[in-house]
Amino acid sequence: MSRIGNKAISIPSGVEVKISAKEVTVKGPKGELSHTLTPRVEASVNTEAKLVEVTRQDDSRFSKAEHGLNRSLICNMIVGVSDGWKKELEIRGTGFRGAIQGNTLNLNLGYSHPINYEIPAGIKVTMPDPTKITVEGFDKQLVGQVSANIRFYRKPDAYKGKGVRYVNEHIALKEGKSAGK
């Protein structure tokens, strides 16, 4: 039994969910998202109780997995168009900093050249100070991918911890060389 898949999803006020065939469309104040359900799963909207229910065809292992997956994706879409998603990154290292110029994030991460990252549509990137980056948007997958792309430019070093990391990410630092006897 898929415990997550069996939970009904409540629809907050201001959010509209439409299901036609296998296409689920969610529209809210922050934007509009759509998802195509997998073949073994179906969804229905209860307009009176303001709930979305996801059901599966049978109890096979694959159906159970797709049941929970599709329910989570629909729930993430509803949360995204109503509240939005947010990831925070921090830059650590001497001289490492960033700035936003128009639709481009400029990063100085210790390389011989600055890195210019084009911010995709639907994503809002802000920098409260030169070492803090906030990525916001209504599509959870896109927010996570943009954050991962920014982090990829300089992953945290294993010895000093320099680089781009998520806020509250724990990096286990290695010991450096010890002096010989």
Rosetta blueprint (number, residue, H / E / L):
1 M L
2 S L
3 R H
4 I H
5 G H
6 N H
7 K L
8 A L
9 I E
10 S E
11 I L
12 P L
13 S L
14 G L
15 V L
16 E E
17 V E
18 K E
19 I E
20 S E
21 A L
22 K L
23 E E
24 V E
25 T E
26 V E
27 K E
28 G L
29 P L
30 K L
31 G L
32 E E
33 L E
34 S E
35 H E
36 T E
37 L L
38 T L
39 P L
40 R L
41 V E
42 E E
43 A E
44 S E
45 V E
46 N E
47 T L
48 E L
49 A L
50 K L
51 L E
52 V E
53 E E
54 V E
55 T E
56 R E
57 Q L
58 D L
59 D L
60 S L
61 R H
62 F H
63 S H
64 K H
65 A H
66 E H
67 H H
68 G H
69 L H
70 N H
71 R H
72 S H
73 L H
74 I H
75 C H
76 N H
77 M H
78 I H
79 V H
80 G H
81 V H
82 S H
83 D L
84 G L
85 W E
86 K E
87 K E
88 E E
89 L E
90 E E
91 I E
92 R E
93 G L
94 T L
95 G L
96 F L
97 R E
98 G E
99 A E
100 I E
101 Q E
102 G L
103 N L
104 T E
105 L E
106 N E
107 L E
108 N E
109 L L
110 G L
111 Y L
112 S L
113 H L
114 P L
115 I E
116 N E
117 Y E
118 E E
119 I L
120 P L
121 A L
122 G L
123 I E
124 K E
125 V E
126 T E
127 M L
128 P L
129 D L
130 P L
131 T L
132 K E
133 I E
134 T E
135 V E
136 E E
137 G E
138 F L
139 D L
140 K H
141 Q H
142 L H
143 V H
144 G H
145 Q H
146 V H
147 S H
148 A H
149 N H
150 I H
151 R H
152 F H
153 Y L
154 R L
155 K L
156 P L
157 D L
158 A L
159 Y L
160 K L
161 G L
162 K L
163 G E
164 V E
165 R E
166 Y E
167 V L
168 N L
169 E L
170 H L
171 I L
172 A L
173 L L
174 K L
175 E L
176 G L
177 K L
178 S L
179 A L
180 G L
181 K L
